[in-house]
Amino acid sequence: MTSEHDTIEQTGAAAEQTETTTSNTNRRQPFPQGFLDTISTGWAERPESLPAPRAQAPYAAARRAAVSAAFPGKRIVIPAGSLKQRSNDTDYPFRAHSAFAHLTGWAADAEPDSLLVFEPTDAGHHVTLYFRERADRTTSEFYSDATIGEFWIGARPALAGVAADLGLATGHLDDFASGDDDLVVDENAELTQVVSELRLIKDEYEIAEMRRAVEITANGFDDIIRDLPRAVAHPRGERIVEGVFHQRARSDGNWEGYDTIAASGPHACYLHWTRNDGAVLPGDLILIDAGAEADSLYTADITRTLPVSGTFSDVQRRIYDTVVEAADAAFAAARVGVPFRAVHAAAMDVIARRTAEWGLLPVTAEEALDADQGGQHRRYMVHGTSHHLGIDVHDCAQARREMYYDGLIEPGMVFTIEPGLYFQIDDLTVPEEYRGIGVRIEDDILITAEGPVNLSAAIPRTSAEVEAWIARVQGSAY
């Protein structure tokens, strides 16, 4: 790839207009005078038509009104965040802060370093979105700044266009001045809490986007199954699985909502296995925890555990069916007015009873479930069963405990149900036939007044359904 340092050194007055932020001078080349004399001429006029407001604009406006009402008389600043360096002069792909995206509606196309500012007024707040507008082609920024110059990164948005698109007043970033009393998200604890709790209940736009993210993810799982033979043939087959899903997430959405876990064989027992550098071997299970992020930045979070050869062994099926049983129990518990923690308790009741039945626990299931002295079954499922989901994969994480884990389930909440069983390869507390088997099943659940809705129900989940799914998808590939 090209670098800003290929062409950033200048001569004369133009050099004074742009400064490089790196001390690396090895890649700098001067701009010849002929280039400087002609670069600003010969360009077609840009169209200035304004877009209609995007679908999310009225929903974002309602969210801003809620934030305004929570902080009368206070100046509020919500930063989008900045580019983050990956190495030397390359950056990670930019993704705006979730609170910024939620309150502006500016999603995958948001500009780094932007600020959403609430200025207090007698009637509440006047809200302005500040960002760095595209540079005029007569300025050196246009051709010499590889971070923001359009010659390098393509067309950038104009203030008027973004104002029309988002239904927001806009201003140039240079016109913003911070104040000592500003409440800044991630710096002010109360503001950070409020914008996090605002996402506990999803509106209809958010729910539709999460359905879209699940749909993309479902297609990605079909892609994985179709390409399992190629994964088996490669010494790092987990990378093949990861790459296949990445292609779907990028082609149909924005990105993955989190690093894909493609954990085959004993790797499935490591909860956050993202190295994905192992082989995919016939006879093993592969645990795939993956979620596509839509262009709106709303993400799915789905896990399926697949038999690489297409069918489960008896012991694999026993473990898998128990995880399904735990997931079904958690789903049945997820009702309006029920404590959020009851979902986890329902799943753990199944896990404790089955592991005790198999002779894996040194105590009875009842003793293992004792809140103070129990927990022996947690060796095989140390994580929680559910977390809120939305514009963050672990959404609403800064909410108060009494609103989240100790809160009551309400209509409009979206959260995961993801029990599992993990018997690590060197765990001597389990029979040898169990060792190296890890199973997790994860679905995305919408709560309605009528009951829970499994947004990912179309992705096969029982052992029989999974076997039929693999046979159908792989059969159609030949």
Salt bridges, closest charged atoms under 4 A:
ASP6 OD1 - ARG27 NH2 2.84
GLU48 OE2 - ARG134 NH2 3.12
ASP89 OD2 - HIS5 NE2 3.86
ASP109 OD2 - ARG54 NH2 2.70
GLU111 OE1 - ARG156 NE 3.68
GLU119 OE2 - ARG75 NH2 2.85
GLU141 OE2 - ARG156 NH1 3.62
GLU150 OE1 - ARG46 NH2 2.24
ASP165 OD2 - ARG54 NH2 2.51
ASP174 OD1 - ARG132 NH1 3.70
ASP174 OD2 - HIS172 ND1 3.71
ASP182 OD2 - ARG75 NH1 2.93
ASP186 OD2 - HIS97 NE2 2.73
GLU197 OE2 - ARG400 NE 2.72
ASP203 OD2 - ARG63 NH2 2.80
GLU206 OE2 - HIS102 NE2 3.23
GLU215 OE1 - ARG212 NH1 3.68
ASP223 OD1 - ARG226 NH1 3.12
ASP223 OD2 - ARG248 NE 2.70
ASP227 OD2 - ARG230 NH2 2.87
GLU238 OE2 - HIS267 ND1 2.82
ASP252 OD2 - ARG248 NH1 2.90
GLU256 OE2 - HIS246 ND1 2.87
ASP277 OD2 - ARG275 NH2 3.59
ASP289 OD2 - ARG440 NH2 2.97
GLU293 OE2 - ARG95 NE 2.84
ASP301 OD2 - HIS387 NE2 2.98
GLU325 OE1 - ARG354 NE 2.92
ASP328 OD1 - ARG461 NH1 3.01
ASP349 OD1 - ARG353 NE 3.10
GLU357 OE1 - ARG354 NH1 2.76
GLU366 OE2 - ARG353 NH1 2.87
ASP392 OD2 - ARG199 NH2 3.40
ASP395 OD1 - ARG199 NE 2.73
ASP395 OD2 - LYS202 NZ 2.92
ASP406 OD1 - ARG341 NH2 2.28
ASP406 OD2 - ARG401 NE 3.10
GLU418 OE2 - HIS387 NE2 3.05
GLU418 OE1 - ARG440 NE 3.92
ASP427 OD1 - ARG379 NH2 2.99
GLU433 OE2 - ARG318 NH1 3.91
GLU442 OE2 - HIS387 NE2 3.78
ASP443 OD1 - ARG304 NH2 2.71
ASP443 OD2 - ARG461 NE 3.15
GLU467 OE2 - ARG317 NH2 2.70
